[in-house]
Amino acid sequence: MTQTFTTNSLAVLTGMYAAEAKYLAAGGPGEASFDLLAPFFAPDVELHQAEALPYGGTWRGHEGMTQFFRVMGQVWESFDMVNQQFLATGETAVVLTQVRARARATGRELSFPILQAIKVKNGRITEVRPFYWDTRAIADACTMPTPTD
């Protein structure tokens, strides 16, 4: 069966987020196959995460995305996107997402916004750049305090 994909960036993004929800519902990293998400990402996709985060750095290609989701699953016990707003024009899209999450290491819960700049070419996501309002608060929530002597 051949799937037909749109080149409309809004349709690509809404399809990807629906696939991501299915991926997470199926157990996410280590349980579900990245194949649910792969059709929405270009083979050479780049995800640029803020260096200060536990999953910071640049993740490249489908293998990089698979590793990214694995690390996210290790960091977060839950990571719910409770509200999203899309602005998509041509190959560029901006997604404002309100996240409610619980850190696995500390059990701390927090709510925070993420603004993502996303490029879509030929019906696939080629680049994702998330921007966080407070990376320190997120990193702190995910890190156990260091004992002092």
C-alpha positions as CSV (number, residue, x, y, z in Angstrom):
1,M,0.0,0.0,0.0
2,T,1.5,3.4,-1.0
3,Q,0.9,6.4,1.3
4,T,0.5,9.8,-0.3
5,F,2.0,12.7,1.6
6,T,1.2,16.3,1.3
7,T,3.7,19.1,0.8
8,N,1.5,21.4,2.9
9,S,3.6,22.1,6.1
10,L,0.5,22.4,8.4
11,A,-0.7,19.0,7.2
12,V,2.7,17.5,7.6
13,L,3.0,18.8,11.2
14,T,-0.5,17.7,12.3
15,G,0.2,14.3,10.8
16,M,3.5,14.0,12.6
17,Y,2.0,15.0,15.9
18,A,-0.8,12.5,15.5
19,A,1.9,9.8,14.7
20,E,3.9,10.9,17.7
21,A,0.8,10.4,19.9
22,K,0.4,6.9,18.5
23,Y,4.1,6.2,19.0
24,L,3.9,7.3,22.7
25,A,0.6,5.4,23.2
26,A,2.3,2.3,21.9
27,G,5.0,2.6,24.5
28,G,7.4,5.1,23.0
29,P,11.1,4.6,22.9
30,G,12.2,1.0,23.4
31,E,8.6,-0.3,22.9
32,A,7.2,1.3,19.7
33,S,8.9,1.5,16.4
34,F,10.2,4.8,15.0
35,D,8.6,3.7,11.7
36,L,5.4,5.4,12.9
37,L,7.2,8.7,12.7
38,A,9.8,8.1,10.0
39,P,7.6,9.1,7.0
40,F,7.3,12.6,8.4
41,F,11.0,13.3,8.7
42,A,13.5,13.7,5.9
43,P,16.4,11.1,6.1
44,D,18.8,14.0,6.9
45,V,16.6,15.8,9.4
46,E,18.3,17.9,12.0
47,L,16.9,18.6,15.5
48,H,18.7,21.3,17.4
49,Q,18.1,21.1,21.2
50,A,19.4,23.7,23.7
51,E,22.7,22.5,25.0
52,A,21.7,23.2,28.7
53,L,19.1,20.5,28.6
54,P,19.7,16.8,29.5
55,Y,18.9,16.0,25.8
56,G,20.7,19.0,24.4
57,G,22.7,19.0,21.2
58,T,22.1,18.3,17.5
59,W,20.3,15.0,16.5
60,R,20.7,14.0,12.9
61,G,18.8,11.6,10.6
62,H,16.3,9.0,11.5
63,E,18.9,7.3,13.8
64,G,19.5,10.5,15.6
65,M,15.7,11.1,16.1
66,T,15.4,7.5,17.4
67,Q,18.2,8.2,19.9
68,F,16.6,11.5,20.8
69,F,13.2,9.9,21.7
70,R,15.1,7.3,23.7
71,V,16.9,9.9,25.8
72,M,13.6,11.9,26.2
73,G,12.0,8.7,27.5
74,Q,14.8,8.4,30.0
75,V,14.5,12.0,31.2
76,W,10.7,12.4,31.3
77,E,8.2,10.1,33.0
78,S,5.5,12.0,31.2
79,F,5.6,14.8,28.6
80,D,2.2,15.9,27.5
81,M,1.5,18.6,24.9
82,V,-1.6,20.1,26.2
83,N,-2.1,22.9,23.8
84,Q,-0.6,23.7,20.4
85,Q,-0.9,26.6,18.1
86,F,0.4,26.4,14.5
87,L,1.5,29.1,12.1
88,A,2.6,27.6,8.8
89,T,3.5,29.5,5.6
90,G,5.3,27.7,2.8
91,E,8.3,25.7,4.0
92,T,8.4,27.4,7.4
93,A,6.2,26.7,10.4
94,V,6.1,27.8,14.0
95,V,4.5,25.7,16.7
96,L,3.8,27.1,20.1
97,T,3.2,24.2,22.5
98,Q,2.3,24.2,26.2
99,V,3.9,21.2,27.9
100,R,3.1,19.5,31.1
101,A,5.8,17.1,32.2
102,R,7.1,15.0,35.1
103,A,10.9,14.4,35.4
104,R,11.8,10.7,35.9
105,A,14.8,11.3,38.1
106,T,13.2,13.7,40.5
107,G,9.4,13.3,40.1
108,R,9.1,17.1,39.8
109,E,6.3,18.3,37.6
110,L,6.4,21.5,35.6
111,S,4.5,23.3,32.9
112,F,6.3,25.3,30.3
113,P,6.0,26.6,26.7
114,I,8.1,25.6,23.8
115,L,8.2,27.5,20.5
116,Q,9.5,25.4,17.6
117,A,10.7,26.7,14.2
118,I,10.2,23.9,11.8
119,K,11.3,23.6,8.1
120,V,9.3,21.3,5.8
121,K,10.5,20.5,2.3
122,N,9.0,18.0,-0.2
123,G,6.4,16.9,2.4
124,R,9.0,16.1,5.2
125,I,10.4,17.8,8.2
126,T,14.0,18.8,7.5
127,E,14.8,20.8,10.6
128,V,13.4,21.5,14.0
129,R,14.7,24.2,16.4
130,P,12.9,24.3,19.7
131,F,13.1,27.5,21.9
132,Y,12.5,27.2,25.6
133,W,11.6,30.1,27.9
134,D,13.6,28.8,30.8
135,T,16.1,25.9,30.1
136,R,17.5,26.2,33.6
137,A,14.2,25.4,35.2
138,I,13.7,22.4,32.9
139,A,17.3,21.1,33.6
140,D,16.9,21.7,37.3
141,A,13.6,19.7,37.4
142,C,15.4,16.8,35.7
143,T,18.5,16.8,38.0
144,M,18.8,15.5,41.5
145,P,20.5,18.0,43.8
146,T,24.2,17.3,44.6
147,P,24.8,16.5,48.3
148,T,26.9,19.1,50.1
149,D,29.4,18.2,52.7
